[in-house]
Amino acid sequence: MKSWTDYIAQQKARILNTPDLGVSLFENRLRSYLAYRFNYFVLLFAIQLSIFLTEYFLLSFIFIDGLLLKALALRLLLAILGKAWWGALEVLRERIREEVQQSKMHLVKYILSRWLSFSSAVSIISFISSFLLSYYMWGVTIESRIFALYTFAVTSRLAIQVFVLTLHSGIYATRRIFRPRWSIISLDLTGLILTLLFWPIVGEMSVPLGIICNTFISTAIVYHYITKAYSLVDYMTFKLSFNYLKEFFSSIRLKQIAIPGIAAALMKADALILMSALLMISNRVISLDNVNFYLVLLPFIQASSGWSGLFYFDFKRLENTVLNIYDLRFKNAILKLSLIVGPLLWCAYLCVSYLMPYSFDINLAFYFLPVFIVRAILAYSQIRAFS
């Protein structure tokens, strides 16, 4: 009995100590709320950057130059496709919000069942295609086999994410999904830890094997907390069936999901487009060393374009609620924050880039400062338009 009392007290203290958007707006403490939300972004970005650099150096150690660039290009392409699917799911989230606002909760079950039946079919087909592609790519040399397994690792991860992101979007349409901080951090760190643990045993194969194991572990953790959130809402139920799959195609037009999907993909791909343009206009010979210079810049540019996603749900909360009167105030606060994010990420880029094993051009780096500033402000405008 005492343990349950202690647990309830701990949860109550956690809730009371967690800043809330509505309370922060009412009590004029918006700065503390923004700081609380931004702390998560800084922590996750630091972890993801460390993992990106570690994975990149491991891949550069394993692959020859040609395969290395192919592996990195594949990784970026799949990230864009994942972002496109998340954008397409805005149709699902918006539809669920509409039905809930109109008190038509009984229709949510059918909407969810159609989308989840479709996404499960896409996930299964994609996973099988990923396996067949990797089997076809399996060659004679050890490098080709590692690359084939790496291809399976990253493509199968995307295949599984298609279903998980759809399931996530169903509940995320109306509420945030609570997860302990350890579970958020572990999703990114687990793959790196497994890779390092596997290295003495299987050598170069540890990179794709670490990704594969991390995919299943992280999916299990995310699935647990998503289903836990579903259990708290009685009308959030669904059923997978072939009939719902057929109904999906009759109820959704391709244009409906294509437009938000392409918009979200462009938000992710514009960093890659910018990097390509910078590489072409720098008047340098395209070599692996120069590619290294721009690849290190890539996660910082992507962060400057993705930071505003932190407040997607907050923008949605301000729509059609009593909080709508604070809409302009909240938007101005996020705009001011964007003026800080750009220079902050640029300073972080300078520090990291200076430590990298290539010739650091400080003059060229200073040209990137306005790019960071403009991109951070543009990210704010994009998330406003998208939400």
Residue, then its C-alpha position, 0 to 999 in steps of 0.5 A: m500500500k505504501s509503495w502505491t501511495d509513494y508512486i501516486a505522490q511521485q506522479k502528482a509531483r511530476i505533473l505539478n512540476t511539468p509546465d503546461l501551455g495553458v497555465s503558462l499563458f494564463e500566468n504569464r510564464l511562457r518563457s519557462y514553458l518554452a525553456y522546458r520544451f527547448n531543453y528536450f530539443v537540445l538534449l535530443f539533438a546532442i545525442q542524435l549529432s553524436i550518433f550521426l558522427t559516430e555512425y559516419f566515422l564507422l561507415s567511412f572506416i568500413f566502406i570505400d568512398g563510393l559505397l560510403l556516399k551511397a550509404l549516406a545518400l540512402r540514409l538521407l533519402l529514407a529520412i525524407l520518405g519518412k518525413a513525407w509519410w508523417g506529412a501525409l498523416e496530417v490528413l488522418r490527424e486533422r480528420i480525427r480532430e474534426e470528428v472529436q470536436q463535433s462529438k462524433m467519436h463513434l466515427v474515429k474507430y472507422i477512420l483509424s481502422r482504415w488508415l492502420s489497415f492500409s499502413s500495415a499493408v504498406s509496412i508488410i510489403s515494404f519489409i518483404s521488398s527490403f529483404l528481397l532487395s538486400y538478398y539481390m544485392w548480396g555479393v561476394t566481397i565483404e564490403s558488398r555484403i555489409f552494404a546489403l545488410y545495411t540497406f536491409a537495416v535502414t529500409s526495414r526500419l522505415a517499413i516498420q515506422v510506417f505502421v508505428l507512425t500511423l498508430h502514433s498519429g491516431i492518438y497524437a491528433t488529440r493529445r501528447i503521448f507521455r513517455p519517460r525521459w529515459s525512453i526518449i533518450s534510449l531510443d537513439l542511444t541503444g543502437l550506438i551501444l549495441t554497435l559498440l558491443f557487437w564490434p569485437i564479435v562481428g566486426e564491421m557487421s556490427v553497424p547494420l546489426g546494431i540498427i536492426c536490433n535497435t529498430f525492434i527494441s525502440t519499436a517495442i518501447v514506442y508501441h508500449y507507450i502508444t497503446k498505453a495512451y490509447s487505453l486512456v481514451d475509450y473511443m480510440t479503438f481500431k481493427l485491422s481487416f481487408n475490408y477496411l483496406k478497401e474502404f481506405f482507397s474509396s474514402i481517400r483521394l491521392k491528392q489529399i495525402a500527396i500535398p501534405g506529404i510533399a510539403a513535409a518532404l520538402m521541409k526535410a529535403d531543403a537542407l539537402i538541396l541547400m547542401s548540394a547548392l553550397l557544394m556546387i558554388s564553393n568552386r572546390v573540386i568535389s572530393l571526399d574531404n570536401v563532402n565531409f565538410y558539408l556532411v558535418l554541416l548537414p545535421f545542423i542545417q536540418a536542426s535549424s529547419g526541424w526545431s519548430g516541430l517541437f511546437y506543432f501540438d501547441f499550435k494545434r491546441l491554440e486552434n478553436t479553444v479558449l486559448n485562441i486569444y493567446d495565439l498572437r502572443f504565442k506566435n510572437a514568442i516562437l518567432k523571437l525564439s527562432l532568432i536565437v535558435g539560428p545563431l545558437l546552432w551556428c555556434a555549435y557547428l563552429c565548435v564541432s566542425y573545428l574538431m573534425p579531421y579536415s581543413f577548417d575554413i573559418n571564412l567559409a563558415f561565417y558565410f553560413l551564419p545568415v543561412f542558419i538565421v534565415r532557415a530558423i525563421l523559415a522553419y517557424s513560418q513552415i510549421r505555422a502553415f503546416s499546422 
